[in-house]
Amino acid sequence: MLLEGQVRIPAGCAISGFISRDGNRINGSEIVKSISYMHDRSNGLGGGFAGYGIYPEYKDHYAFHIFYDSNEVREQTEKFLDRHFDVINLSRIPIRRIPSITNEPLIWRYFVDPRPTKIASSQLDEKEYVAKCVIRINNDIKGAYVFSSGKNMGVFKAVGYPEDVGQFYRLDEYDGYAWTAHGRYPTNTPGWWGGAHPFSLLDYSIVHNGEISSYDANRRFIEMFGYKCTLLTDTEVITYIFDWLHRKQQLSLEDIASVIAAPFWTKIDEIGRTDPEQAEKLRYLRNALSGLLITGPFSIILGYTGGIMALNDRLKLRSMVVAEKDDRVYIASEECAIRAICPDCGNVWSPKGGEPVVVTLNEEGRKRCL
């Protein structure tokens, strides 16, 4: 019989993140240190980070981070980019070779602007045009994957433990006002570079701990609106759900939480006794967007321009801790990951299931960063 400590039943992956509400830029080494304290929650098959405010000198341009299987694929993709964008700058993403990160694809970075004539002929707004171009590359060009496509932000991910991934991408050379991180423990899908978290489209990025049992229903719904889920993992669909609900349908993040982690009908009836208008709104969201209810255990951190959001499933089947210190808010799967970089933080709490924690830049922070 195995004794305690000789067998491990994982509670899923590890997530961590923080934001400076004043817009102070924080070195990437801090998020690497934070996620390293949850090393045992991952198994080396995926790690990654998203940083916001990391490209101030190019903040008005879209930053594409792209994996390539070969130089032939790179050349094909660059022809597509040249037809649809003005390329301001391009280069390999700087890396630091370490023994634990192997078999990397070609990793390139492009700062681009959509061509105005192309936007006009497409009859789309700028963000929709860029999103459709990203989806076309990922779906139509085999061996190319745009894994980051927002302005003044970037995703960095690989197969490996997250602290090694942070060293590999030289995150100590980047500074940003917000960071998120993920350590992966895949259960039903393979560990590969494209399947590591965060998943991103435009400036939205998702790190996720858990498993989505409603994936097929969620995927079928969101693919009706032009999205393509091609990356062999359930988390990809969450990013597209946020993009569609927030950017395209203009729902608030609090309302989106009431869609993907919707209250039970009995809870809505209870709310109706004191707030009929709110209950009616919740009933409408549940009925109209039932295909986007995410079931199964999950905790997520959403990163976006100007803020971050944390959310548990409505039964709180995955752990999540939040803490504050001065202008910073910290979120992690375990408190140790917060204490590692903020030993004296205060106001530590665990959000309730389905209760969103939304933190945004204040007015001074927005002036400084946006």
N, C-alpha and C positions, 0 to 999 in steps of 0.2 A: 504494500500500500504506500502511495506517495504521501509524504508528510507536507505540512504547510511550508511554503517556500520552495518546494520542489516541483510544483505545478503552478502554472499561471493561467488564470482565466481573464483575458483582457477586457477592459471596459471600453474598448475601441481605441481610437487614435488620441493624439494630443493636439490641442489648439491653444494659442496664446495671441494676445494683441494689446496694443495700447495707443493712446492718442494724447497729444498736448493740445488742450483747448485754446491756448494762447498762440498756437502755431509755431512753437519752438521746435527747431529741427533736432532730432535725436539720432545718434549714431546707430547704424544697423547692428553693431556688436551687442547692443542691449537686448534686442529681440532674439538673437542667436543664443545668448546666455540664458534667457528666460526659458526657451523651448528645450534647452539641453537638460534642464532639471526634471524633465518628464521623459527622459531617454527610454525608460522601460515600457512606455506606452506605445512605442513603435517598434518595428522589426527590421529597419534598414531598407525597406522596399519603397520608400518615398518620403521626401521632405521638401518643404518649400516656404517661400516668404512673399509678401507683397508690401511694398513701401510706397507711401504717398508724399509728394513734395520732393522727390529725389532728383528731379531733373529741372531745377529752376531756370537754367540757361536755355532750355528748350520747352518751357512750360506751355507754350501756345501751339505746340505740334503734337500729333499723335505719336506715341512711342510703341513701335511694333517689336516684340521679342519673338523670334521665330526659330523653331527646331527644323533642321533639314537632315534627311537621310543621306544625301549626296550633293556634290557640287552641281550635278545636272539638274536636280530638283531646285536647288538654289537659283540657278540661272533661269529656269522656267518661271519661278515665283517672282524674281526681280523684273522679268518682262511684264508680268501682270501688274506689279506695283508701278512700273514706269507708265503704263497705259492709264492707270486710275489715280495716281498721286504724283505730286511733286516731291521728290526725295531730297530732303534738306541735308541729311547726313546718314551714313551707314558704316558699320564696322562690326567685327566680331565682338561679342560681349566678353569683357576681360574675365579670365578665370585664373585660379591658382590650382595647379595640378596637385592632387593628393592621392595616396594609394587606395583609399576607400571609395573613390568615385571613379568608375571605369565605364568604358563603352559609350562615351557621351556622343550625341549627334553633333552636327555643326550647329553652333548657337550664334545667331546674328541679331543685330539691333538696327532699326531704321527709324529715323524721325521724319515724318511725312505730313503733307497737307493734301487734302482731297483736291483734285482739279475742279475749279469752279464750273467749267463747261460740262464736265461729266456729271456733277451734281445737278446742274440745270436740266440736262437731257434725261436724267433718271427720274426727275420730279419727286425726289426724296429730300428730306432735310439732311443736314450734314452728318449727324450721328447715325441715322438710319442707313445712309449711304456707306459709311465706314463699317458698320456692323455687318451689312450684307456682303461687303468685300471680304471681311474676315471669314465669314461663314463659307463663302465660295472657295477661298483658298483651302480651308480645312476640309471641305467636302470634296472638292474637285481635283486638287493637286496632291496626288498620292506621295507621301513622304515629306510633306510640309505641314507644319502646325504652328499657327499664330497663337501663342499662349499668353500674350499680353498685348493690349491695344488701346490703352487709355492715354490721357494727357497728364504729364507730370507725375506719373506713377509707373511702377514696373513690378512684374512677377518674376521670381527666380525659383526654379524647381528642378528636381533631379531624382534619380533613384539613389537612395542613401539615407543615413540618419540625418535629421535636420541640422544638427550642429556641424556636420561635415559639409552639408550642402551650403550652409552659410559661409564656411571657410572657402569652399570651392568657388563661389561667386564673389568673394572678396567684399562681403557686405559691410565690413569695417571701413570701406571707402565711400559709403553712401550715408546720407543724412536725410531724414524725413520727419514730417510732423505726425505721421501715424504708421504703424507697422502691424502686420498679422503674420502668424506662423502656423505650420502644421507638421506633425510627425505622424506618418502613416502606418497603419496596421491592417493591410488589405485582407479581407476574408473571402470575398466571392469574385474578385477581379484581379487581374495580374498586376504585378509591380512593374511599371514601365515609365519612361520619362514623361510622356504625355498624360499619364494617369495620376501623377503626383498632384497634390494640391499646392497652392490655390488654383481654382478654375476662374477664368476671367473673361469678360467681354466688355469692351470699352473701359470705363473706369470701375466697373463692378467686379469685385473678387470675393470668392467664398472659400473659407476653410471649414471643414465639417468633420465632426466626430459622430459616428453612428452608422446606421444602415436604413435605407429607404425601401420599405416594403411596397410602397405605392409607385415605384419608379415607372412601371409600364403605363399606368394611367396618367401620371404626370407627363411622361414623354409624349404620349399620343396627343394630349391636349396642346402642349406647347409647340409641337411640330406642325400643328395646323396653321401657325403664324410665321412659318418660314425658317424656324430654327432646326438645326440638325444635331442630334446627339450621336456622336461618332467615337467617343473616347473611352468606351469600355468601362465606365464607372458611373454609379448612380448620382454622384455629387454634381456632375456637369449640369444636370437639368435644373438644379437650384439656382445657378447663376442666370440661366435664361428666364426662369420664373421671375426673378427680381427685375431683370432688364425689362421684361414685358409689362409687369405690373407697375413698376416705378417710373421708368422712362416713357413708356408708350401709353399706359393707361392713367398715369399721373396719380396713382394711389399713394397715400402717405405710408411711411414705413410701419407705423402702428396699425394701419388697416391691412397692410400686407401680412403682418403677424397674425391678424385675425382670419386670414385666408389660409396660410400654410400651416398654422398651428391653431386652427379654429376651436373656440370653446365648444364643449359638449352641448347638445340641445338642452339638457337639464340646466346647465349653467346659464344659457341664454334666457330660459324661462325665468330663472331666478333674477337675472338682471332686469327683466321686463317688469317686475313688480315695483321697482324703484326708478327705472329709467326706460320707459317704453320706446323712446326714440332710438336710443343706443341698441336696444334689443332688436328692433326692426332692421336697423342697419346690419347687425351681425347675422340675422336670418337671411337678408338679401345676399350678403357676401358668401355665406355657406351654400346657398342654393345656386347662385349664378356662377360661382367659381369652384364648384365641388371637385372638379378634375385637378385642382391645384392643391388640395389638402394633402400634406405630406404626412404619411403615417410611418410608424417605426421609431426607434430611438434616435434622437439627434440633438446635438448642440452645434450651433454655427456662429461664426463671426463674419459679417459682411463688411467689406471695406468699400468706400466710395469717395468721390471727391468731396472733401470737407467733413467727413465723419466716419464713424463705424457703428455697427449695430450688432448686438448679441441676442441670441434667442435659443431657448430650449424647446423640445417637443412638449406638448401639453400635459404629459404625464411625468415630465422631468426624469427621463430614463438615462440621461447622460449628465455628468457633473459639469458645473460651471460656477466660477467664483468671480466676483467683481470687487474692485477696491479703488480708492481715490487717494491722491496725495497732491496738494496744491492744484496746479492746472491739469494734472494728468489723471486719466482713468485707465485702469488695467483690467483685463479679462483673461482668464485662463481656465483650463480644465482642473488644475490643482492650485491651491494657495501657494505652495512652495515655489511655483514658477513666477509668481508675483513678488514674493518676499526676496527672491534671488536678486532682483534688480531694484526693489523698493522695500528695504527691511522694516521701515517705520511707517508704512502706509496705514491709513485709517479707513473707517467706514467700510469695512469688509462685509460683503453679504452674498448670498446665493439667490439669484432671481427665481421666482416661481415659474413653474411650467407654463409655457405660452406667453410669458410676460417679457416684452421686448425691452432691451436697454439700448437707447439711442443716444449717442454722444456726438456733438458737432463742434466745429470751431466756433469760438465766440467772435464778436465783431472785430476785435483786434487781430485775432488769428486769421480771419478771412481776408482782412486787408493785407496781412503779411504774406499769405500763401496763395491766394487765388487771384 
